[in-house]
Amino acid sequence: MTPINDLIGLRMPAQNTLRRLFLATALSFAIGGLVPSAPAAAQDPTYSADEVTRHFKQLKTRSLKPTGATRALCIGTRDECNPNAAQADGGQVAVTKENADGQGETATANAPAPLVVDPETKAIDDAFNLLVSFEYASARLSGAAKANLREFAKGINDPEIAGAKFVIEGHTDGIGSESYNQRLSEDRAQAVTQFLVTLGVSRNRLKTIAYGESRPKVADINDPANRRVESKLVLEQ
C-alpha cells in the first residue's frame, strides 16, 4: 500500500504543471495581443459629398444653359478650345486659323470661357480629382482613398444629379515604361469604378478610361501630381 505522503508527492507536480500552464496562457494573451484592442480610427475624407455635388451641379447647369443662340461649348482638346489657358498652365499652345500667332483673344469679362468637351468621350474637361492613393506599384486602394470615394459616391448620388454619367480617368507619371504605365492606369481606374459600384453607384453611369502617361497635368512628366484618377461629367445630349 502506497503511503499517504507519497500520494501527496505525486499530486504536487501535477498541480504545479497546471499552474504554470495557466500563467503561460495569461502571459501569451498580454504579449501576443490576444486581448481585444480598440478598433483603428476611421480615415477622414479630404472633401465632402456636398462639394462633389456642387461641382457637378454647376457644370450641368452651365452645359444646359443657352448663351445667346447656342450653349458656350467647344468640342475639342483644351489646347484647341482655350489656347491661352493652356499656355498659362504650362501646356502647348495650339495654332488655329483664329489663333495664327499662337496668342488669341482672352474671354471677355462678361463671357466665361466655353466648356471644353472631349470629342471621343463627350466628357466636360473640368475634372474633379478624386484624390485616391494606392499602394506602391499596385491598384489596391488605400484607406484614405476609400474614405474619399465614399463621399464621392454620396455626392453623385444626390437626387439633383442622380441621372448624370461620368468618365473615370486613370493617369500616371512618366516613371516606368509607357506600356507599364498604361496598364497601371487601367487597373487603377477600374479599381475606383468597381469600388464606387459597391457603394451603390449604378455601373451604367460610369465609363472607365486610361491614359497612362499621355495626359500629364503638369509639364514635368515625372511630377507626382500626374499620378491621379479624375472624374468628368459627360455632356447631356
C-alpha positions as CSV (number, residue, x, y, z in Angstrom):
1,M,0.0,0.0,0.0
2,T,1.4,3.4,-1.0
3,P,1.9,5.8,1.9
4,I,-0.2,9.0,2.1
5,N,2.9,11.1,1.9
6,D,3.8,9.5,-1.4
7,L,0.4,10.2,-2.8
8,I,0.6,13.9,-1.9
9,G,4.0,14.0,-3.5
10,L,2.6,12.6,-6.8
11,R,-0.2,15.2,-6.8
12,M,2.0,18.2,-6.3
13,P,3.9,18.1,-9.6
14,A,0.5,17.9,-11.5
15,Q,-0.7,21.0,-9.6
16,N,2.5,22.9,-10.4
17,T,2.2,22.0,-14.1
18,L,-1.4,23.3,-14.3
19,R,-0.4,26.5,-12.5
20,R,2.5,27.0,-15.0
21,L,0.2,26.4,-18.0
22,F,-2.3,28.9,-16.6
23,L,0.3,31.6,-16.1
24,A,1.8,30.9,-19.6
25,T,-1.6,31.3,-21.2
26,A,-2.3,34.6,-19.4
27,L,1.1,35.9,-20.5
28,S,0.5,34.9,-24.1
29,F,-2.7,36.9,-24.1
30,A,-0.9,40.0,-22.9
31,I,2.2,39.8,-25.1
32,G,0.6,38.4,-28.3
33,G,-2.2,40.9,-28.4
34,L,-5.0,38.4,-27.9
35,V,-6.8,40.7,-25.6
36,P,-9.3,42.6,-27.9
37,S,-8.0,46.1,-28.7
38,A,-9.8,49.3,-29.7
39,P,-10.6,49.5,-33.4
40,A,-8.4,51.7,-35.6
41,A,-9.7,55.2,-36.2
42,A,-11.6,55.7,-39.4
43,Q,-9.9,57.7,-42.2
44,D,-11.2,61.3,-42.7
45,P,-12.1,62.2,-46.2
46,T,-10.4,65.1,-48.0
47,Y,-13.6,66.5,-49.4
48,S,-17.3,66.3,-48.7
49,A,-20.2,64.9,-50.6
50,D,-21.7,68.4,-50.8
51,E,-18.5,69.7,-52.5
52,V,-18.8,66.9,-55.1
53,T,-22.5,67.7,-55.7
54,R,-21.9,71.4,-56.1
55,H,-19.0,70.9,-58.6
56,F,-21.0,68.7,-61.0
57,K,-24.3,70.6,-60.5
58,Q,-22.8,73.9,-61.6
59,L,-21.2,72.1,-64.6
60,K,-24.6,70.6,-65.5
61,T,-26.3,74.0,-65.2
62,R,-23.7,75.6,-67.5
63,S,-23.8,72.9,-70.1
64,L,-27.6,73.2,-70.4
65,K,-28.0,77.0,-70.1
66,P,-28.0,78.8,-73.5
67,T,-25.6,81.6,-74.1
68,G,-27.1,83.6,-76.9
69,A,-28.3,81.2,-79.6
70,T,-26.1,78.2,-78.6
71,R,-24.5,76.8,-75.5
72,A,-21.0,78.0,-74.8
73,L,-19.3,74.8,-75.7
74,C,-16.2,73.8,-77.6
75,I,-15.7,70.3,-78.9
76,G,-12.0,69.5,-78.9
77,T,-8.9,69.4,-76.7
78,R,-8.2,72.1,-74.1
79,D,-5.4,73.5,-76.2
80,E,-7.6,73.8,-79.2
81,C,-10.5,75.4,-77.4
82,N,-8.7,77.7,-75.0
83,P,-5.0,78.2,-76.0
84,N,-4.4,81.0,-73.6
85,A,-5.4,78.8,-70.6
86,A,-3.2,76.0,-71.9
87,Q,-0.3,78.4,-72.1
88,A,-0.9,79.6,-68.6
89,D,-0.9,76.0,-67.4
90,G,2.5,75.3,-69.0
91,G,1.0,73.3,-71.8
92,Q,1.4,73.7,-75.5
93,V,-0.5,76.3,-77.5
94,A,-2.4,75.1,-80.5
95,V,-2.2,77.2,-83.6
96,T,-5.5,77.5,-85.4
97,K,-7.0,79.9,-88.1
98,E,-8.4,82.1,-85.3
99,N,-5.1,82.0,-83.4
100,A,-2.5,82.1,-86.2
101,D,0.1,83.8,-84.0
102,G,-0.4,81.5,-81.1
103,Q,-1.7,84.3,-78.9
104,G,-5.5,84.5,-79.4
105,E,-8.0,86.7,-77.6
106,T,-8.9,86.3,-74.0
107,A,-12.5,85.8,-73.0
108,T,-14.3,88.9,-72.1
109,A,-15.2,89.6,-68.5
110,N,-18.9,89.0,-69.2
111,A,-18.5,85.9,-71.3
112,P,-17.0,82.9,-69.4
113,A,-14.7,80.6,-71.4
114,P,-16.6,77.9,-73.2
115,L,-16.9,74.4,-71.7
116,V,-14.4,72.1,-73.4
117,V,-15.8,68.8,-74.4
118,D,-13.7,65.8,-75.4
119,P,-14.8,64.7,-78.8
120,E,-14.4,61.0,-78.0
121,T,-15.8,60.6,-74.5
122,K,-18.1,63.7,-74.6
123,A,-16.8,64.5,-71.1
124,I,-16.6,68.1,-70.0
125,D,-12.9,69.0,-69.3
126,D,-13.4,70.3,-65.8
127,A,-12.2,67.4,-63.8
128,F,-12.8,66.5,-60.2
129,N,-9.7,65.0,-58.7
130,L,-10.8,62.0,-56.7
131,L,-7.6,62.2,-54.6
132,V,-7.2,58.5,-54.4
133,S,-3.9,56.9,-53.3
134,F,-2.7,53.4,-54.0
135,E,-0.1,51.1,-52.5
136,Y,3.2,51.3,-54.4
137,A,3.0,50.0,-58.0
138,S,-0.4,48.5,-57.4
139,A,-4.1,49.1,-57.9
140,R,-5.0,48.4,-54.2
141,L,-7.0,51.4,-52.8
142,S,-5.7,52.9,-49.5
143,G,-7.9,53.6,-46.6
144,A,-7.7,57.3,-47.3
145,A,-8.8,56.6,-50.9
146,K,-11.8,54.6,-49.8
147,A,-12.8,57.4,-47.4
148,N,-12.8,59.9,-50.3
149,L,-14.7,57.6,-52.6
150,R,-17.4,57.1,-50.1
151,E,-18.0,60.9,-50.1
152,F,-17.8,61.0,-53.9
153,A,-20.4,58.2,-54.3
154,K,-22.8,60.1,-51.9
155,G,-22.2,63.3,-53.9
156,I,-23.0,61.9,-57.3
157,N,-26.0,60.0,-56.0
158,D,-27.6,63.3,-54.9
159,P,-31.1,63.5,-56.5
160,E,-30.2,66.6,-58.5
161,I,-27.5,64.8,-60.5
162,A,-28.5,61.2,-59.9
163,G,-29.1,60.7,-63.7
164,A,-25.7,62.1,-64.7
165,K,-23.0,60.0,-66.2
166,F,-19.3,60.2,-65.6
167,V,-15.9,59.2,-67.0
168,I,-13.4,57.8,-64.6
169,E,-9.9,58.6,-65.9
170,G,-6.7,56.9,-64.8
171,H,-3.4,58.8,-65.2
172,T,0.2,58.1,-64.3
173,D,3.5,60.0,-64.3
174,G,6.3,59.2,-66.7
175,I,8.3,56.9,-64.4
176,G,8.4,53.4,-66.0
177,S,7.7,52.2,-69.5
178,E,4.8,53.5,-71.5
179,S,3.1,50.1,-71.7
180,Y,3.5,49.5,-67.9
181,N,2.0,53.0,-67.1
182,Q,-0.9,52.4,-69.5
183,R,-1.7,49.1,-67.8
184,L,-1.3,50.5,-64.3
185,S,-3.6,53.4,-65.1
186,E,-6.2,51.0,-66.5
187,D,-6.1,48.8,-63.3
188,R,-6.4,51.8,-61.0
189,A,-9.3,53.4,-62.9
190,Q,-11.1,50.0,-62.8
191,A,-10.4,49.7,-59.1
192,V,-12.0,53.1,-58.5
193,T,-15.0,52.2,-60.7
194,Q,-15.6,48.9,-59.0
195,F,-15.4,50.4,-55.6
196,L,-17.9,53.1,-56.5
197,V,-20.3,50.3,-57.8
198,T,-20.1,48.6,-54.4
199,L,-21.1,51.9,-52.8
200,G,-24.3,52.0,-54.8
201,V,-23.4,53.9,-57.9
202,S,-25.0,52.4,-60.9
203,R,-22.5,50.8,-63.2
204,N,-24.1,52.2,-66.4
205,R,-23.4,55.7,-65.1
206,L,-19.6,55.2,-65.1
207,K,-17.2,54.8,-68.1
208,T,-13.6,53.9,-67.3
209,I,-10.8,55.1,-69.5
210,A,-7.0,55.0,-69.0
211,Y,-4.5,57.5,-70.4
212,G,-1.3,56.2,-68.8
213,E,1.4,59.0,-69.0
214,S,-0.1,60.6,-72.2
215,R,-2.0,63.4,-70.5
216,P,0.2,64.9,-67.8
217,K,-1.4,67.5,-65.5
218,V,1.8,69.5,-65.2
219,A,4.7,70.0,-67.6
220,D,7.2,67.8,-65.7
221,I,6.0,64.4,-66.7
222,N,7.7,62.7,-63.7
223,D,6.0,65.0,-61.2
224,P,3.8,63.1,-58.7
225,A,0.9,65.4,-59.5
226,N,0.5,63.5,-62.7
227,R,-0.4,60.3,-60.8
228,R,-4.2,60.7,-60.4
229,V,-7.7,59.4,-61.0
230,E,-10.2,62.1,-62.2
231,S,-13.9,62.1,-62.8
232,K,-15.6,64.2,-65.5
233,L,-19.2,64.9,-66.2
234,V,-20.5,63.5,-69.5
235,L,-22.3,66.2,-71.6
236,E,-26.0,65.6,-71.8
237,Q,-27.1,65.4,-75.4
